[in-house]
Amino acid sequence: MSPWIQYTLLRLGLFGAALGVLLALQIDWWWAAIIASIIAMTVSYIFFSSLRDAVALDLHARRTRPSVDPDAEAEDAASDDAGRSASEPTTR
C-alpha cells in the first residue's frame, strides 16, 4: 500500500477515534473537532515519523523524475511534418 494512503488513513483514524471519545464525553462538537485534530497531529508527528519520511521520499521521487508524455513524440513528429509541408512551395 502506498505510504500516502497509509499515513492518511492513520491520521484520519486517529482523528475519528479522538473525536468519538471527546463526543462521548459530551464536549461541544466544534471543540471536540479542534482538540481531536490537535491530538491526531501531535500523535502522528511523534510516533509515525517513519511513515512521514516515506511520504516525503515519495514526494521527492515524484518531483525529481522527468515527466514522460507518451504522445509527445507523435505530436512533435506531426508538427514537424505540418511545418515542412507548409514551407514547401506548391507547383501547379
Salt bridges, closest charged atoms under 4 A:
ASP58 OD2 - ARG62 NE 3.29
ASP81 OD1 - ARG84 NH1 3.15
